[in-house]
């Protein structure tokens, strides 16, 4: 058995949840916050048999797409040494999509 931990952008949470349910998969959904852009994420825990791992990964890929966004950064993150200053030139970053971890599960019990 495997545990898939998928971290997806908040805008994809409904699409991901619907896709998993349509494929007969149960999951646990946790709210989370991202790092670099501090945007909302959802963390989904999915327990699957070993043979279903590739299928679930394909479902996640299909539901969670990355896109380019423009953001304005201030302070050290933008390479600006003075605190509180603002760089008026937005930079292009890739946002969204998903990150998935697959872990081996030694035992699973439902109570």
N, C-alpha and C positions, 0 to 999 in steps of 0.2 A: 504494500500500500504506500501511497505517496501523499504528502501534504503540499499543495501548491499555494504559495503566498503571492498574490498578485496585488501590486500597488498601481492604481490607475488614477488618471486625472479626474477631478470631480465631474467634469462635463460628460464623461463617459460612463458614470456609475449606473445610470438607468439602462443604457444600452447593454452594458456588460451583464448586469443582473438579469435582464430580460433574455439575453442570449443563453446564459447558463440555465435558467429555468426552462426555456424552450427545449433544451437538450437533456432535460431530466436530471439536472445536477443540483444538489443542495449546497449551500455555502453559508458562511458567516461573514457579515459585512461590518467593518469598523471604520469610523471616521478618522482621518489623519491629516497631517499638514506636511507639505513638501518643504524642501530645503532651500534651494537657490532662489526661486521666485516666491516662496512662502505661499503658494497657492493651495487650495483645498485638494485633498486626495481622498480616495477610498482604498482601504486595504481589505482584500477578500481572501478568506481562508477556505480552501476547497480540498476535501479529502477524496481521493480517487484510487481505483485499482491501478496497478502498474500499466496495464494495457491501455488505459484511457488517458494517460498523461499527454500524449501527443495531440489527441483530439481536443482536450481542454486547452492546451496551449494555442491551438489554431483558433478556438473560439475567442480566447483573450485577444489574440492578434487582430481578428476581424472586428472586434468591438471597440478597440482602443487605438486610435490613430494619433500620431503626433502631427503637429503643425508648427509653422513659424509664427512667432509673435515679435512685436517690437516693444521694448521696455526702456524706460529711462532709469539709469542707475545714479545713485549719489554716493559720495563718500568713498571709502577705501575699496568697495566692490567695483567701482568704476575707475580705479587708479587715480582718484582725486584725493590728494593728501589732506586738505583742509576739511574738517568736520562741518557738516551742514551745507556744503556747497553742492551745486546741482549741475550736471552736464546736460545741456539741452539737446544733445544729439542721441536719439534712441539707437539702441543696438538690436540686432536681430538674434533671437535665441530660438532653439527648438523646445517646444513645450508639449505637454500631453503625452499620449502613448501610455505604455505600461512597462513595469518591471516585474518579472516573475521569478520566484525562487521555488525550486522543487526539492523537497526534503524526503528522505526515507523515513517511514513510520514503522517502528518496531511493533507497536500494539495500538489497537483502537477499541474503545469500549464506550457504549452509550448507556447512561444511567437514567 
